[in-house]
């Protein structure tokens, strides 16, 4: 079994037991709590004006981190998965303390997802990730090669097994890197929810609804709409999401989105 020591501060070993250490609180959330083998995210209370979809997220959610090179399209793809409730782009994998988009140093572009393990398992996320990444070029630069950031020995075993299956089935190649998670640094606001930002009128309406850009970008609604709006770019257009009635959008916004989606 691989040891997770001081080089991977999210994990400690106590007589062979895996204990989740205190993870730095992700931007916009309350403090992380410690549980044996899993870090549970504690979210702050949501206001009554928040769309219903944001108030329906089950608790606890778990977090997973993946890199497919560029995080803009990756965030949208991962946001399409049923059971994923929140997404955030950022930087991970290095030791430089203040990475930015223009000065990423030794980090790589990474997507953090928060998901409901009762709906989609970590293993299923791995399978989908590996299925997508196998379309990457074989000569991809190391920084743009796919990475799976693992937070425990259990996650490492699951990731290694998924990578091995992908290679045996011819769906991948042995460039997927499994890396112990250290710290995730959220990217600057202007790089979050790329596809939603491109629809400026909708972004401005949602900004007025949520009150602050931070609250909007961290919402489930933003993650869902960002994924939907990416579809004409990364896959064939599709109808509106099945749960669109939970988004709390005004009629004119629904008409515009329906026009985009079909």
C-alpha positions in Angstrom: 0.0 0.0 0.0 1.3 3.4 -0.9 2.1 5.6 2.1 0.6 9.1 2.3 3.0 11.1 4.5 4.0 14.6 5.0 4.5 15.1 1.3 0.7 14.6 1.0 -0.6 16.5 4.0 -4.2 15.5 3.4 -3.5 12.1 4.9 -2.1 10.7 8.1 -1.5 7.1 9.2 -2.3 5.9 12.6 -1.5 2.2 13.1 -2.4 1.4 9.5 -5.7 3.4 9.6 -6.3 6.1 7.0 -7.4 9.3 8.5 -8.5 12.3 6.4 -6.6 15.3 7.6 -8.0 18.8 7.7 -8.3 20.0 4.1 -8.0 23.7 3.3 -11.5 25.0 3.1 -12.5 25.5 -0.5 -13.3 29.1 -1.5 -16.9 29.9 -0.6 -17.6 27.0 1.8 -17.6 26.6 5.5 -14.8 24.7 7.3 -14.0 21.1 6.3 -14.7 18.6 9.0 -12.7 15.4 9.7 -14.1 11.9 9.5 -12.4 8.6 9.2 -11.5 8.1 5.6 -13.5 11.0 4.1 -13.6 14.8 4.2 -17.1 16.2 4.5 -17.8 19.7 3.2 -20.0 21.8 5.4 -21.8 24.4 3.4 -23.2 27.7 4.8 -26.9 28.3 4.9 -28.6 29.3 1.7 -30.9 32.3 1.5 -34.6 31.8 0.6 -34.1 33.7 -2.7 -31.7 31.0 -3.9 -33.1 28.9 -6.8 -34.6 25.6 -5.6 -31.9 23.5 -7.4 -29.3 25.0 -5.0 -31.3 24.1 -2.0 -31.8 20.5 -3.1 -28.1 19.4 -3.0 -27.9 16.4 -0.6 -25.5 16.3 2.3 -22.8 15.3 2.6 -21.2 15.9 -0.8 -17.7 14.5 -1.5 -15.0 16.0 -3.6 -12.8 14.7 -6.4 -10.2 16.4 -8.6 -9.2 15.7 -12.2 -7.1 17.4 -14.8 -7.6 17.0 -18.6 -5.2 19.8 -19.6 -7.5 22.8 -20.2 -10.0 23.2 -17.4 -12.7 25.2 -19.3 -14.1 22.3 -21.3 -13.3 19.8 -18.5 -15.4 21.7 -16.0 -18.3 21.6 -18.4 -18.0 17.9 -19.2 -17.8 16.9 -15.5 -20.7 19.2 -14.8 -22.9 17.1 -17.1 -22.6 14.0 -14.9 -25.7 13.2 -13.0 -24.8 13.4 -9.3 -22.3 16.2 -9.7 -23.7 19.3 -7.9 -20.8 21.8 -8.0 -17.7 22.5 -10.0 -14.7 24.8 -9.6 -11.7 25.3 -11.8 -8.3 25.9 -10.3 -4.7 24.8 -9.9 -3.1 21.8 -8.2 -0.2 19.5 -8.2 2.6 21.9 -7.4 4.2 23.6 -4.4 4.1 27.3 -5.6 1.8 29.0 -3.1 0.0 31.6 -5.3 -0.6 30.2 -8.8 -2.5 32.3 -11.3 -3.7 31.6 -14.9 -0.8 33.7 -16.2 1.7 32.4 -13.7 0.8 28.8 -13.0 4.4 27.7 -12.2 4.6 24.0 -11.3 0.8 23.5 -11.1 -1.7 22.2 -13.7 -5.2 23.3 -14.6 -7.6 21.2 -12.5 -11.3 20.8 -11.9 -12.8 20.1 -8.5 -16.2 18.5 -8.5 -18.5 18.0 -5.5 -20.8 14.9 -6.0 -23.4 12.8 -4.3 -21.9 9.4 -3.7 -25.4 7.9 -3.4 -26.0 8.9 -7.1 -22.6 8.5 -8.7 -19.6 6.7 -7.1 -16.0 7.7 -7.2 -15.4 4.7 -9.4 -18.0 5.8 -11.9 -16.4 9.3 -12.1 -13.1 7.6 -12.8 -14.5 5.5 -15.6 -16.1 8.6 -17.2 -13.0 10.6 -16.9 -10.8 7.9 -18.4 -13.3 7.4 -21.2 -13.0 11.1 -22.1 -9.3 11.5 -21.7 -8.4 8.7 -24.1 -9.1 11.2 -26.9 -6.1 13.2 -25.8 -3.1 13.1 -28.2 -0.4 10.5 -27.3 2.3 13.1 -27.5 0.6 15.5 -25.0 3.0 17.5 -22.9 3.4 16.3 -19.4 1.5 19.3 -18.0 -1.4 18.6 -20.3 -1.5 14.9 -19.6 -4.5 13.7 -17.6 -4.1 13.6 -13.8 -6.2 12.0 -11.1 -5.6 13.6 -7.7 -6.3 11.0 -4.9 -6.9 11.8 -1.3 -6.5 8.4 0.3 -5.0 5.0 -0.2 -8.4 3.7 -1.1 -8.9 6.3 -3.8 -5.4 5.4 -5.1 -6.3 1.8 -5.4 -9.6 2.6 -7.2 -7.8 5.0 -9.6 -5.0 2.5 -10.4 -7.6 -0.3 -11.1 -9.6 2.0 -13.4 -6.5 3.1 -15.3 -5.4 -0.5 -15.7 -8.8 -1.5 -17.0 -8.8 1.4 -19.4 -5.4 0.3 -20.8 -6.4 -3.3 -21.1 -9.7 -2.4 -22.9 -7.8 -0.1 -25.3 -9.7 3.0 -24.1 -6.7 4.8 -22.7 -2.9 4.8 -22.6 -0.5 4.8 -19.6 0.0 8.5 -19.5 -2.8 9.1 -16.9 -1.0 10.1 -13.8 -2.3 9.3 -10.3 -1.0 12.0 -7.9 -1.5 12.4 -4.1 -3.6 15.5 -3.5 -2.0 18.4 -1.6 -3.8 21.7 -2.1 -6.3 23.0 -4.6 -6.2 26.7 -5.4 -9.4 28.1 -7.0 -8.7 30.0 -10.2 -9.6 33.6 -10.7 -13.3 34.4 -11.0 -13.0 35.3 -14.7 -12.0 31.7 -15.5 -14.9 30.1 -13.7 -18.0 28.9 -15.6 -16.5 29.8 -19.0 -19.5 28.8 -21.1 -22.0 30.5 -18.9 -20.0 33.7 -19.0 -20.1 33.7 -22.8 -23.9 34.2 -22.6 -23.5 37.7 -21.1 -27.2 38.5 -20.8 -27.9 35.4 -18.8 -24.9 35.8 -16.6 -25.9 39.4 -15.7 -29.5 38.3 -14.9 -28.2 35.5 -12.6 -25.7 37.9 -11.0 -28.6 40.2 -10.1 -30.4 37.2 -8.6 -27.5 35.9 -6.5 -26.2 39.3 -5.4 -22.5 38.5 -5.7 -20.4 36.9 -8.3 -18.9 34.6 -5.7 -22.3 33.2 -4.8 -23.3 32.7 -8.4 -20.1 31.0 -9.4 -20.3 28.5 -6.5 -23.9 27.6 -7.2 -25.3 24.4 -8.5 -27.3 26.4 -11.0 -24.2 27.9 -12.5 -22.6 24.5 -12.8 -25.7 23.0 -14.5 -26.1 25.9 -17.0 -22.4 26.0 -17.8 -22.5 22.3 -18.7 -25.7 22.8 -20.8 -24.3 25.8 -22.7 -21.1 23.9 -23.6 -23.1 21.2 -25.4 -23.1 22.8 -28.9 -19.3 23.1 -28.6 -18.3 19.7 -27.2 -21.1 17.5 -28.3 -24.4 17.6 -30.4 -27.0 20.0 -29.2 -29.6 18.6 -26.7 -33.0 19.6 -25.3 -33.2 21.5 -22.0 -32.2 19.7 -18.9 -34.9 17.6 -17.3 -34.8 19.6 -14.1 -35.0 23.0 -15.7 -38.1 23.9 -13.7 -35.9 23.9 -10.6 -33.7 26.6 -12.0 -36.1 29.5 -11.2 -35.4 31.2 -14.6 -37.9 33.7 -16.0 -39.9 32.8 -19.1 -37.9 34.8 -21.5 -34.7 33.1 -20.3 -36.3 29.7 -20.8 -37.3 30.6 -24.3 -33.8 31.7 -25.2 -32.2 28.6 -23.7 -34.7 26.4 -25.5 -33.7 28.0 -28.8 -30.0 27.3 -27.9 -30.6 23.7 -27.0 -32.5 22.3 -29.9 
